[in-house]
Amino acid sequence: MTRPVRVLYLAGSGRSGSTLVTTVLGQYAGFFAAGELRYLWQRGEVENRPCGCGLPFRDCPLWRAVRRDVPVDRAGGIAGRLRGRLRLRGVPALLRRHRRGRRAVPAHPDDAALAGLYAAVARHAGARVVVDSSKLPPYGALVGALPGVELRVLHLVRDPRATAFSWRRRRGLDGEADQRLMSRPPVWKAALLWLVWNTLTARLWAGEPGRYLRVRYEDLTADPEATLGRIVAFAGAGPSTGAEAGPFTGPATVRLAPTHSVAGNPSRHRTGPVPITADVEWRRGLSRWSYAVVTALTAPGLRRFGYPWRRGGPAAATPEED
């Protein structure tokens, strides 16, 4: 009997440290940093954008091997149908199905191709854990229902004022030279997405001990080595993947080798010694108006995830998981 593919799914809102966590995990034995796999069909196969290793997606030896096992001739159609299946307006129906114990995202003929993708990635990468940083909770629910997939969810949360500020930065999709920019939603939209995606992630998985782990960006950057060790243990790749086999050269410094992440923040291309420090520019750079707007819109989630209302106010103790 074929063993299921263990997928560590990074869920939550964007700009919460998922690229950093994925890249660091990819340095541990048994882990494969796949990046945002929901974009493989469009950004990888259709657009042939760079792999984390720097080569165009279709030229990368690892992805060339994977492509032989998946229906790349249908990539455009799969990408388009995925966008339709994961729309924000479908969240209420998704929650109703989940409450009734039904499959949150209805089955579709494309699911065979998606399941085949995860199996091919694990096989050709020799991975015990495939790290998928796609973040979107509906896609995580879809992946968790695929045959042959064993899902564990790492819920990354960051102060919503920090994420809203980060989204406003101008960044090329694959680095400074890229003329195509990453999405730059206004602060009100970033705040609402933060609230929806983080609340939905907790609703879907927080009640499943052993399958769900919540980590705040602020706790990660305060104690990187211990936090990554906790994540590695949660993922359960095996006894040979302890902290002693990891990339840390100091308590808050990692040495990064190239990964084969298929999509994500351009920081996925960073290599060499990299310090893990908190990005706190938002504390000075976020205007009072933007701070007030984001705080008001995300108020239901601030206490739940341990964040202060007032600028400069003390953060709550790390909240217990639901």
C-alpha positions as CSV (number, residue, x, y, z in Angstrom):
1,M,0.0,0.0,0.0
2,T,1.4,3.4,-1.0
3,R,2.0,5.8,1.9
4,P,0.1,9.1,1.8
5,V,2.0,12.2,1.0
6,R,2.3,14.4,4.1
7,V,1.7,18.0,3.2
8,L,2.5,20.8,5.7
9,Y,0.1,23.5,4.6
10,L,0.9,27.1,5.6
11,A,-2.4,28.8,6.0
12,G,-3.5,32.3,6.9
13,S,-3.1,35.7,5.3
14,G,-0.3,37.0,3.1
15,R,2.8,38.8,4.5
16,S,2.9,36.7,7.6
17,G,6.3,35.1,7.2
18,S,5.3,32.1,5.1
19,T,8.1,32.5,2.6
20,L,10.7,32.7,5.3
21,V,9.3,29.6,7.1
22,T,9.0,27.6,3.9
23,T,12.5,28.4,2.8
24,V,14.0,27.5,6.2
25,L,12.1,24.3,6.4
26,G,13.4,23.4,3.0
27,Q,16.9,23.2,4.5
28,Y,15.9,20.3,6.8
29,A,16.3,16.7,5.7
30,G,13.1,15.2,4.6
31,F,11.4,18.5,3.8
32,F,10.7,19.9,0.4
33,A,10.0,23.7,0.1
34,A,7.4,23.6,-2.7
35,G,6.3,27.2,-2.4
36,E,2.7,28.2,-3.4
37,L,1.7,25.1,-5.3
38,R,-1.8,26.4,-6.2
39,Y,0.1,28.8,-8.6
40,L,2.1,26.0,-10.3
41,W,-0.4,25.6,-13.1
42,Q,-0.4,29.3,-14.0
43,R,2.8,31.0,-12.9
44,G,4.9,27.8,-13.4
45,E,3.5,26.0,-16.4
46,V,1.7,28.7,-18.4
47,E,4.0,31.7,-17.6
48,N,7.2,29.8,-17.0
49,R,8.3,32.1,-14.2
50,P,11.5,31.4,-12.2
51,C,11.8,28.5,-9.9
52,G,13.3,29.2,-6.5
53,C,16.6,27.9,-7.9
54,G,16.6,30.7,-10.5
55,L,16.0,28.7,-13.6
56,P,12.7,29.1,-15.6
57,F,10.2,26.7,-14.2
58,R,10.1,24.4,-17.3
59,D,14.0,24.3,-17.3
60,C,14.4,23.2,-13.7
61,P,15.5,19.5,-13.6
62,L,13.3,18.9,-10.5
63,W,10.2,20.3,-12.1
64,R,11.0,18.7,-15.5
65,A,10.7,15.4,-13.7
66,V,7.5,16.3,-12.0
67,R,6.0,17.6,-15.2
68,R,6.3,14.2,-16.9
69,D,3.8,12.8,-14.3
70,V,1.1,15.5,-14.4
71,P,-1.2,16.8,-17.2
72,V,0.7,20.0,-18.1
73,D,-1.3,20.2,-21.4
74,R,-4.3,21.1,-19.3
75,A,-2.5,23.6,-17.0
76,G,-4.4,26.7,-18.2
77,G,-7.8,25.1,-17.7
78,I,-6.8,23.7,-14.3
79,A,-5.6,27.2,-13.2
80,G,-8.8,28.9,-14.4
81,R,-11.1,26.4,-12.7
82,L,-9.1,26.6,-9.5
83,R,-9.6,30.3,-9.3
84,G,-13.3,29.8,-9.7
85,R,-13.5,27.1,-7.0
86,L,-11.6,29.2,-4.5
87,R,-13.4,32.6,-4.8
88,L,-14.0,34.6,-1.6
89,R,-17.8,34.6,-2.3
90,G,-17.8,30.9,-1.9
91,V,-16.7,31.0,1.8
92,P,-20.2,31.0,3.4
93,A,-21.2,27.8,1.4
94,L,-17.8,26.3,2.3
95,L,-18.5,26.9,6.0
96,R,-22.0,25.4,5.8
97,R,-20.6,22.2,4.2
98,H,-17.9,22.0,6.8
99,R,-20.4,22.4,9.7
100,R,-22.5,19.6,8.2
101,G,-19.4,17.3,8.0
102,R,-19.3,17.4,4.2
103,R,-16.4,18.1,2.0
104,A,-15.7,21.8,2.3
105,V,-14.7,22.3,-1.4
106,P,-16.8,20.0,-3.7
107,A,-15.0,17.3,-5.6
108,H,-14.1,18.0,-9.2
109,P,-12.5,16.0,-12.0
110,D,-9.3,18.2,-11.7
111,D,-8.7,16.7,-8.3
112,A,-7.0,13.7,-9.8
113,A,-4.4,16.0,-11.4
114,L,-3.9,17.8,-8.1
115,A,-3.4,14.6,-6.1
116,G,-1.0,13.4,-8.8
117,L,1.0,16.6,-8.4
118,Y,1.6,16.2,-4.7
119,A,2.5,12.5,-5.2
120,A,4.9,13.4,-8.0
121,V,6.6,16.2,-6.0
122,A,7.1,13.9,-3.0
123,R,8.5,11.1,-5.2
124,H,10.9,13.2,-7.3
125,A,12.1,15.4,-4.4
126,G,12.5,12.3,-2.1
127,A,10.5,14.2,0.5
128,R,8.7,13.0,3.6
129,V,7.0,16.3,4.0
130,V,6.0,18.6,1.2
131,V,5.7,22.2,2.4
132,D,3.0,24.1,0.6
133,S,2.8,27.8,1.4
134,S,-0.4,28.5,-0.6
135,K,-2.0,30.1,2.5
136,L,-5.5,30.3,1.1
137,P,-7.8,28.3,3.5
138,P,-10.2,27.0,0.8
139,Y,-7.3,25.6,-1.1
140,G,-6.0,24.0,2.1
141,A,-9.4,22.4,2.6
142,L,-9.3,21.1,-1.0
143,V,-5.8,19.6,-0.6
144,G,-6.8,18.0,2.7
145,A,-9.6,16.1,0.9
146,L,-7.4,14.8,-1.9
147,P,-6.8,11.0,-2.0
148,G,-3.4,10.1,-0.9
149,V,-2.7,13.3,1.0
150,E,-2.2,13.6,4.8
151,L,-2.6,17.3,5.7
152,R,-1.1,19.1,8.7
153,V,-1.9,22.8,9.0
154,L,0.6,25.5,10.2
155,H,-1.4,28.6,10.8
156,L,0.9,31.7,10.6
157,V,-0.5,34.9,12.1
158,R,1.0,38.4,12.1
159,D,-0.2,41.7,13.5
160,P,-2.7,42.9,10.9
161,R,-1.3,46.5,10.9
162,A,2.1,45.0,9.9
163,T,0.6,42.9,7.1
164,A,-1.4,45.9,5.8
165,F,1.7,48.0,5.7
166,S,3.8,45.2,4.0
167,W,1.2,44.8,1.3
168,R,1.6,48.5,0.3
169,R,5.3,48.0,-0.6
170,R,6.1,47.9,-4.3
171,R,7.7,44.6,-5.0
172,G,8.4,42.8,-8.3
173,L,6.7,39.4,-8.5
174,D,10.1,37.8,-8.9
175,G,12.5,40.5,-7.7
176,E,13.4,44.1,-8.3
177,A,13.9,43.7,-12.0
178,D,10.5,42.2,-12.6
179,Q,8.1,44.8,-14.1
180,R,5.1,42.8,-12.9
181,L,4.3,43.8,-9.3
182,M,2.9,41.8,-6.5
183,S,-0.6,42.7,-5.5
184,R,-0.9,46.0,-3.5
185,P,-4.4,46.0,-1.9
186,P,-5.5,49.1,0.0
187,V,-5.2,48.9,3.8
188,W,-9.0,48.3,4.3
189,K,-8.9,45.4,1.9
190,A,-5.8,43.9,3.4
191,A,-7.4,44.2,6.8
192,L,-10.6,42.4,5.7
193,L,-8.7,39.6,4.0
194,W,-6.6,39.2,7.2
195,L,-9.7,38.8,9.3
196,V,-11.5,36.4,6.9
197,W,-8.5,34.1,6.1
198,N,-7.3,33.9,9.7
199,T,-10.7,33.3,11.1
200,L,-11.6,30.8,8.5
201,T,-8.3,28.9,9.1
202,A,-9.1,28.6,12.8
203,R,-12.7,27.6,12.0
204,L,-11.6,24.8,9.7
205,W,-8.7,23.2,11.7
206,A,-8.2,24.6,15.2
207,G,-10.4,21.9,16.7
208,E,-8.2,19.1,15.3
209,P,-5.3,18.3,17.8
210,G,-2.3,17.0,16.1
211,R,-3.2,18.4,12.7
212,Y,-3.1,22.2,13.6
213,L,-0.4,24.4,15.0
214,R,-0.7,28.2,15.3
215,V,2.5,30.3,15.3
216,R,2.7,34.1,15.4
217,Y,5.3,35.9,13.3
218,E,6.3,37.9,16.4
219,D,7.0,34.7,18.4
220,L,8.9,33.2,15.5
221,T,11.2,36.2,15.1
222,A,11.7,36.5,18.9
223,D,13.0,32.9,19.1
224,P,13.6,31.5,15.6
225,E,15.5,28.4,16.3
226,A,13.2,27.1,19.0
227,T,10.1,28.0,17.0
228,L,11.3,26.2,13.8
229,G,12.2,23.2,15.9
230,R,8.7,23.1,17.2
231,I,7.3,23.3,13.6
232,V,9.6,20.5,12.5
233,A,8.5,18.3,15.3
234,F,4.8,19.1,14.5
235,A,5.3,18.2,10.9
236,G,6.7,14.8,12.0
237,A,9.1,14.2,9.2
238,G,10.9,11.6,11.2
239,P,13.6,11.2,13.9
240,S,16.5,12.3,11.6
241,T,15.1,15.8,11.2
242,G,15.8,17.3,14.5
243,A,17.2,20.8,15.1
244,E,20.8,19.5,14.9
245,A,20.3,18.8,11.2
246,G,18.9,22.2,10.5
247,P,20.3,25.3,8.9
248,F,20.9,27.5,12.0
249,T,24.4,28.9,12.5
250,G,23.3,30.9,15.5
251,P,20.1,31.4,17.5
252,A,18.7,33.8,14.9
253,T,20.8,33.2,11.7
254,V,20.3,30.6,9.0
255,R,22.3,29.5,6.0
256,L,20.0,29.1,3.1
257,A,20.7,26.9,0.0
258,P,18.5,27.4,-3.1
259,T,15.1,25.8,-3.0
260,H,12.7,24.8,-5.8
261,S,9.8,26.8,-4.6
262,V,7.4,27.3,-7.5
263,A,5.9,30.7,-6.5
264,G,5.8,33.1,-3.6
265,N,7.4,36.2,-2.2
266,P,10.6,37.1,-4.1
267,S,12.5,36.6,-0.9
268,R,12.3,32.9,-1.8
269,H,15.4,33.5,-3.9
270,R,17.6,34.6,-1.0
271,T,20.6,32.3,-0.3
272,G,23.6,32.3,2.1
273,P,23.6,33.6,5.7
274,V,20.3,35.3,6.5
275,P,19.4,36.8,9.8
276,I,15.9,36.2,11.1
277,T,14.7,39.5,12.6
278,A,11.3,41.2,13.0
279,D,10.3,43.6,10.3
280,V,8.9,46.5,12.4
281,E,9.1,49.4,9.9
282,W,5.3,49.5,10.0
283,R,5.4,50.9,13.5
284,R,6.9,54.2,12.1
285,G,5.6,54.0,8.6
286,L,1.9,53.2,9.0
287,S,-0.2,56.4,9.2
288,R,-2.5,57.0,12.1
289,W,-5.5,56.8,9.8
290,S,-4.4,53.5,8.3
291,Y,-3.7,52.2,11.8
292,A,-7.1,53.1,13.0
293,V,-8.9,51.6,9.9
294,V,-7.1,48.3,10.2
295,T,-7.6,48.1,13.9
296,A,-11.3,48.8,13.6
297,L,-11.8,46.3,10.8
298,T,-9.8,43.5,12.5
299,A,-11.0,44.1,16.1
300,P,-12.7,40.7,16.3
301,G,-9.4,39.0,15.6
302,L,-7.0,41.1,17.7
303,R,-7.8,39.7,21.1
304,R,-8.2,36.2,19.7
305,F,-4.7,36.2,18.3
306,G,-3.1,38.2,21.1
307,Y,-2.6,41.7,19.5
308,P,-3.0,45.1,21.3
309,W,-5.5,47.7,20.1
310,R,-3.2,50.7,20.8
311,R,-0.1,51.5,18.9
312,G,2.8,50.6,21.0
313,G,0.5,48.8,23.5
314,P,1.8,45.6,25.1
315,A,1.1,42.4,23.2
316,A,-0.9,39.8,25.0
317,A,0.7,36.5,26.0
318,T,0.8,34.0,23.2
319,P,-2.8,32.9,23.0
320,E,-3.8,29.3,23.5
321,E,-5.0,27.5,20.4
322,D,-8.7,27.2,20.0
